[in-house]
Amino acid sequence: MTMLAVFKSRAQALDFISALRREGVPVQAVSTPKEAGVGCGISARFDGRFLPRARAAAGRGYSSFAGFYRQENGTFRPV
């Protein structure tokens, strides 16, 4: 399952992506979908099996973190 970590800050999104990569998580920067309601931004896309690592990384002080979203039926929904 595809997951997104959504941020309101591009800089924090890119820092989060770097942090996940250092932990061996395959992650990509993608445009934030409209369903997230955050506006134009960058999100981190990763496989759902890495959600525990992503949650741990998100808890390290990202003030612009807006939440995790899971892809369901072609649309992203909050987790």
C-alpha positions in Angstrom: 0.0 0.0 0.0 1.3 3.5 -0.8 1.6 6.0 2.0 2.3 9.7 2.1 3.8 11.9 4.8 2.4 15.4 4.2 4.2 18.5 5.2 3.4 22.2 5.0 7.1 23.1 4.5 9.1 22.0 1.5 12.4 22.2 3.5 11.0 19.9 6.3 9.6 17.5 3.8 13.0 17.2 2.1 14.7 16.8 5.5 12.3 14.0 6.4 12.9 12.2 3.1 16.7 12.4 3.8 16.1 11.0 7.3 14.1 8.1 5.9 16.8 7.3 3.3 19.5 7.2 6.0 17.3 4.6 7.7 17.2 2.5 4.5 13.6 3.4 3.6 12.9 3.7 -0.1 11.1 7.0 -0.4 10.4 9.6 -3.1 9.5 13.3 -3.1 6.1 13.8 -4.8 3.6 16.6 -5.2 1.1 16.8 -2.3 -2.4 15.7 -3.6 -5.4 17.9 -3.3 -7.1 15.5 -0.9 -4.5 16.5 1.8 -5.9 20.0 1.8 -2.4 21.5 2.4 -2.0 23.4 -0.8 1.0 23.1 -3.1 3.7 21.2 -1.3 6.0 18.2 -1.3 5.2 14.9 0.4 7.2 11.8 1.0 5.8 8.7 -0.7 6.8 5.3 0.7 5.5 1.7 1.1 3.2 1.2 4.0 5.4 -1.5 5.5 7.8 1.3 6.5 5.1 3.3 8.4 6.6 2.5 11.8 9.9 4.0 10.8 8.2 6.9 9.2 6.2 7.6 12.4 9.3 7.5 14.5 11.1 9.9 12.1 8.0 12.3 12.1 8.1 12.4 15.8 11.5 14.0 15.8 10.3 17.6 15.7 8.8 18.4 12.3 6.5 21.4 13.1 5.1 21.4 9.6 4.1 17.7 9.5 0.4 17.5 8.5 -0.1 13.8 8.8 0.0 10.4 7.1 -2.2 9.5 4.2 -2.9 6.0 2.7 -3.9 5.5 -0.9 -7.3 3.8 -1.2 -9.1 3.4 -4.5 -7.0 5.9 -6.3 -7.4 8.6 -3.7 -5.5 9.5 -0.5 -7.2 9.3 2.9 -5.8 10.3 6.3 -4.5 7.5 8.5 
